[in-house]
Amino acid sequence: MTLTVQLAPAPSTASFRDFADVQALAAEDSRRVDALIRARLQSQVLLVNQVAEHIIAGGKRLRPMVVLLAARAAGYRGDDHIAAAAIIEFIHTATLLHDDVVDESSLRRGRRTANDVFGNAASVLVGDFLYSRSFQLMVDLDRMAVMRLLADTTNAIAEGEVLQLMHLNNPDTSEDDYFRVIERKTAILFAAATELGALLAARPHEEQAALREYGHSLGMAFQIADDILDYEADEADLGKNLGDDLAEGKPTLPLIHALGKASEAQRKSLRDAIESGGREHLPLVLAAIREHSGIGYARARAEAFAARAIAALGALPPSSHRDALAFLAGFAVARRT
């Protein structure tokens, strides 16, 4: 999406040294979001409570946080941003439950996944429960624009899951294919999260578009950085096994770039690695990614998206919440977990 805005003074991140400073700025709103999430997770069905409690434990709550920050940056002074943030977290958590089943994952954030603990059927069904809880909260808000945005978003996320499935073990996946997948799987939920803030504040269309552009670019940067970590992070920090994407047959940007630069013999080996999946090919793939600067290339693309996100914030008036959003764009790329 191309966005032309009249820029305010450039956002500053000087007052934010680390992610904890951003958490502190949003602490009171975040506390209310957590309380609402826990209240709405309650079910008369014990297994629902057990699976839901397992999956919501830990994590940075980044997506609901950007709802809160975006709403405050847009000048919103009501309470509906609390429910909006909870909706975003429910949608995100539901996708995690379904993703882990599809990917047959056993670890997330250093803990056993819900499907590994409770089984695939329970994970899928509790994911459906979380989606339905998000719909109930949307109805409580009683804002047609919000419901339309989130309905379109959840539909696009489902498309992203199917697109990713189509490209599993496909060595012909292009950069454009990759970007289409991560846009739908990740960026579109960030975009909705930040656009919600402007919608709730009834800001002009250009500010709504600016916050959506910020969220979209933040989400693209975040996912590319996540895919980089799968090839270079410390496993203890990452909270999952290194090379999981390769093992699951997912060609991500570092590998796609290396494949495009590889010699004919090396390209055949890399194609075989993608087609067969499995972690046994990881040393060969890592060597190719290092040789052809796959990590550096992917990081440059992530940094470009982060810069685009920060630039979009120029449409908003200066505030500490706007500066916190700018900090998060850099944090999304620089993080190690």
Secondary structure, DSSP 4 states (H G I P E B T S, - for coil): --------SPP--TT--SHHHHHHHTHHHHHHHHHHHHHHH--SSHHHHHHHHHHHSSS--HHHHHHHHHHHHTT--SSHHHHHHHHHHHHHHHHHHHHHHHHT--EETTEE-HHHHH-HHHHHHHHHHHHHHHHHHHHHHT-HHHHHHHHHHHHHHHHHHHHHHHHTT-TT--HHHHHHHHIIIIIHHHHHHHHHHHHHTT--HHHHHHHHHHHHHHHHHHHHHHHHHHHHS-HHHHTS-TTHHHHTT---HHHHHHHHHS-HHHHHHHHHHHHH--GGGHHHHHHHHHHTTHHHHHHHHHHHHHHHHHHHGGGSPP-HHHHHHHHHHHHHHH---
